Amino acid sequence: MADEEQRLIRSAQTGDLDAFNQLVRLYETRIYNLCYRMLGDADAAADATQDAFIAAFRNLRSFRGGTFKAWLLRIATNACYDVLRARKRRPAVSLEREHDEEERHRGELPDPGESLDDTMVRQELGAAIQRALAELPDDQRIVIILSDIQGLAYEEIARVTGVQLGTVKSRLSRARAKLRDILRAGEHLPSKFRLDDETGASR
C-alpha cells in the first residue's frame, strides 16, 4: 500500500486527477471523521472535508515526502480551525440544527449483529461523547481526537498540529482528564452509563 500510495502521489503531483481521486477515496473517511469530531456538525464537516481536499490538490506539489496522512490531517485541521473562527464571528449553531444532528444519528443503519436496543445505546453514547468533546478547548479537542479516535502517535500529532512533542503530551493529559470529569458528571451520558450517586455503580 505504501508503494501504491507513493505512485498515486507522484502521478497526482503531475496533474493526474484520477490518481488524486484515488487518494481521496483512501482518506476521505478518516478526514471526514476528524472534521465531524472537531465541528460536531455533519454539514460543516462535509464542507471542511471538501475544502481540505481542494487545498491538498492545490498544494500537492509542496508535499516533499514524509507521512502523507499527517500532511492531509494537518490541512484538514486547519480547515476546521477556519470554520471554528468563523463561528465565533456569528451566532452559534441553532437548536434546530442540533436536533437535526441527533435525528441523523438515530437514522443510521443498525449493525446486523446487534439488537435494536444495543444500537440505540451505542448511538446515544456516541452522541454523548461528541457533546462532551464539544466542551473541550479547540487545542485539547484536536489532540484527543488525533490520539484516541484517529490512533496517531505523539510524534504524528506534533506534525499535524505544528506544536512541540511536550505540548502534545500536556494537552492530551489535560484533555483526557477534563473529558473524564465531564462524562463522570453524567449529564451527557445515556442513563445506562450514569453512576449512582450513592453506590458509584452504573444504573
C-alpha positions in Angstrom: 0.0 0.0 0.0 2.8 2.4 0.8 4.4 1.9 -2.7 1.0 2.3 -4.3 0.3 5.5 -2.3 3.6 7.0 -3.4 2.8 6.1 -7.0 -0.5 7.9 -6.7 1.1 10.9 -5.1 3.7 11.2 -7.8 1.0 10.9 -10.5 -1.3 13.4 -8.8 1.6 15.9 -8.5 1.8 15.9 -12.3 -1.8 16.8 -12.5 -3.4 13.3 -12.8 -6.8 13.9 -11.4 -7.7 10.2 -11.4 -4.7 9.5 -9.2 -5.7 12.2 -6.8 -9.3 10.9 -6.6 -7.9 7.5 -5.6 -6.1 9.3 -2.8 -9.3 11.0 -1.8 -11.0 7.6 -1.6 -8.3 6.2 0.6 -8.5 9.1 3.1 -12.0 10.6 2.9 -13.5 8.7 5.8 -10.6 9.5 8.1 -10.6 13.2 7.1 -14.4 13.5 7.4 -14.3 11.8 10.9 -11.7 14.3 12.1 -13.8 17.2 10.8 -17.0 15.9 12.3 -15.4 15.3 15.7 -13.9 18.8 15.7 -17.0 20.6 14.4 -19.9 18.4 15.7 -22.0 19.1 12.6 -22.3 16.8 9.6 -22.8 19.6 7.0 -19.9 21.6 8.3 -17.7 18.5 8.4 -18.6 17.7 4.8 -17.8 21.2 3.7 -14.5 21.2 5.7 -13.6 17.9 4.2 -14.1 19.2 0.7 -12.2 22.3 1.4 -9.3 20.2 2.8 -9.1 18.1 -0.3 -9.3 21.1 -2.6 -6.4 22.7 -0.6 -4.5 19.5 -0.7 -4.8 19.2 -4.5 -3.7 22.9 -5.0 -0.7 22.4 -2.7 0.2 18.8 -3.6 3.5 19.8 -5.3 4.7 21.2 -2.0 4.5 17.8 -0.4 8.1 16.7 -0.2 7.8 13.3 1.5 7.2 12.1 5.0 3.8 10.9 6.1 1.1 11.8 3.6 -1.6 11.0 6.2 -0.2 13.6 8.6 0.1 16.1 5.9 -3.5 15.7 4.9 -4.7 15.7 8.5 -2.8 19.0 9.1 -4.7 20.6 6.2 -8.0 19.2 7.5 -7.2 20.5 11.0 -6.6 24.0 9.5 -9.9 23.8 7.6 -11.6 23.0 10.9 -10.0 25.9 12.6 -11.2 28.2 9.8 -14.8 27.1 10.5 -14.4 27.5 14.2 -13.0 31.0 13.8 -15.9 31.9 11.5 -18.4 30.5 14.1 -17.0 32.9 16.7 -17.9 35.8 14.5 -21.5 34.8 14.1 -24.3 33.2 16.3 -23.8 29.6 17.5 -25.3 26.6 15.8 -29.1 26.7 16.2 -31.0 24.3 18.4 -32.8 23.2 15.3 -29.5 22.1 13.8 -28.6 20.2 16.9 -31.9 18.4 16.8 -31.3 17.6 13.2 -27.9 16.1 14.1 -29.5 13.9 16.8 -32.1 12.7 14.3 -29.4 11.9 11.8 -27.6 9.7 14.3 -30.9 7.9 15.1 -31.4 7.3 11.4 -28.1 5.4 11.0 -28.4 1.8 9.8 -28.0 -0.7 12.6 -25.3 -3.2 12.8 -26.9 -6.5 11.8 -25.0 -8.2 14.6 -26.6 -6.2 17.4 -30.1 -5.7 18.8 -32.1 -2.6 18.3 -31.7 -1.6 21.9 -27.9 -2.0 21.7 -27.9 0.1 18.5 -29.8 2.9 20.3 -27.5 2.8 23.3 -24.4 2.9 21.0 -25.7 5.8 19.1 -26.7 7.7 22.3 -23.3 7.0 23.7 -21.6 8.3 20.6 -23.7 11.4 20.6 -22.9 11.9 24.3 -19.1 11.6 23.7 -19.5 14.1 20.9 -21.3 16.6 23.1 -18.6 16.2 25.8 -15.8 16.7 23.2 -17.5 20.0 22.2 -16.9 21.3 25.7 -13.1 21.0 25.4 -11.0 23.9 24.2 -10.1 23.5 20.5 -6.5 22.7 21.1 -7.3 20.0 23.5 -10.1 18.6 21.4 -7.9 18.1 18.4 -5.2 16.2 20.2 -7.6 13.8 21.9 -9.3 13.2 18.5 -6.0 12.5 16.8 -4.8 10.3 19.6 -7.8 8.4 21.0 -10.0 8.4 17.9 -7.6 8.5 14.9 -5.0 6.5 16.7 -1.9 8.7 15.9 1.3 8.5 17.8 2.5 11.6 19.7 5.1 12.4 17.0 2.5 12.3 14.3 0.2 14.6 16.4 3.0 17.0 16.8 3.5 17.1 13.0 -0.3 17.6 12.4 -0.7 20.3 15.0 2.6 22.0 14.5 3.5 22.1 18.2 6.2 20.6 20.3 6.0 17.0 21.5 5.9 18.0 25.1 3.0 20.3 24.4 1.1 17.5 22.7 1.5 15.3 25.8 0.4 18.0 28.2 -2.6 19.0 26.1 -3.6 15.4 25.8 -3.3 14.8 29.5 -5.5 17.8 30.3 -8.0 16.8 27.6 -8.4 13.3 28.9 -8.8 14.5 32.5 -11.4 17.1 31.5 -13.3 14.7 29.3 -13.3 12.1 32.1 -14.7 14.7 34.5 -17.4 15.7 32.0 -18.5 12.1 31.4 -18.4 11.2 35.1 -20.7 14.1 35.8 -23.2 12.1 33.8 -25.0 15.0 32.2 -24.2 13.8 28.7 -24.4 10.1 29.2 -27.4 7.8 28.5 -28.9 6.7 31.8 -27.5 3.2 31.4 -24.0 4.6 31.8 -24.6 7.1 34.6 -23.2 6.4 38.1 -25.5 6.1 41.0 -24.7 9.0 43.4 -24.6 6.7 46.5 -23.1 3.5 45.3 -20.9 4.7 42.4 -22.3 1.9 40.3 -23.8 2.3 36.9 -27.6 2.2 36.8 
